[in-house]
Amino acid sequence: MRILSIDVGIKNLSYVLIEVDSIRPKLKWNIIEWNNVSINESYKDLNYVYLEYLKWTKSKLIEFLEYLSKNGELTTHIPEKSTKKDLQDIIKKHLKMKKVKKITSIDLQTTVQNVANHFNSVFSPLLCDAVIIENQPCMKNPQMKSMQMIVFTYFCLLKDTKHIVKCISASRKMQFCKSIGWIESIPKGYAKTKECSINVVEKLFGDSPPECWIKSKKKDDLSDVIIQAFAYCDKLV
């Protein structure tokens, strides 16, 4: 069974396209595509730059300025021994020159388009049996609920596909881990649940984890989408 498992987010949207041949008594699986992305991140979008550049590291500031220079959009010289503040000031002047208006967030329409553009570029066509999306609490985090429905609608409207699209409870992940014997008890609290998820996936990889896992700073979200896929497939394969 081929599953696309998704944990929605704007700065951290994680997904895995995974082939699950069996769960019990022996787990047989293979990762096809696995990633964590910031869905609105784009140096072309100066609204995004305006919102984020003051949070960037010095290396990322330099990377953006080099991008501008490469595209012939930067006329200001970058001093060799620039401080982080110097680099921020150069970007601030560039944004002012481009007449970028003050905003507090990326508009929803842009986010919808970015979701479509990203998945169109990665999965064209999408070949899977099911797309599963972690259900988000609507009252506690309405922004993530909106993201859930954007992603849900995108996959529902894809043409020439036969997959089903479902939203599943976040609690199923740890319930599955306990039922299969990977954990002794279901952890309490957000932080402990995330830590438990990482530990489970690390044990599954053993001594040969993939490079993307080793380098990732979001192992919690990457592990969640794998366990979510297993929880959904349990008793289906």
Sequence and secondary structure as in RCSB ss.txt:
>XXXX:A:sequence
MRILSIDVGIKNLSYVLIEVDSIRPKLKWNIIEWNNVSINESYKDLNYVYLEYLKWTKSKLIEFLEYLSKNGELT
THIPEKSTKKDLQDIIKKHLKMKKVKKITSIDLQTTVQNVANHFNSVFSPLLCDAVIIENQPCMKNPQMKSMQMI
VFTYFCLLKDTKHIVKCISASRKMQFCKSIGWIESIPKGYAKTKECSINVVEKLFGDSPPECWIKSKKKDDLSDV
IIQAFAYCDKLV
>XXXX:A:secstr
 EEEEEE  SS EEEEEEEEEE SSS EEEEEEEEEE TT  TT HHHHHHHGGGS HHHHHHHHHHHHHTT   
S   TT  HHHHHHHHHHHHHHTT    SS  HHHHHHHHHHHHHHH SS   SEEEEE   TTT HHHHHHHHH
HHHHHHH SS   EEEEE TTHHHHHHHHHTS SS   SHHHHHHHHHHHHHHHHTT   HHHHH S HHHHHHH
HHHHHHHHTTT 
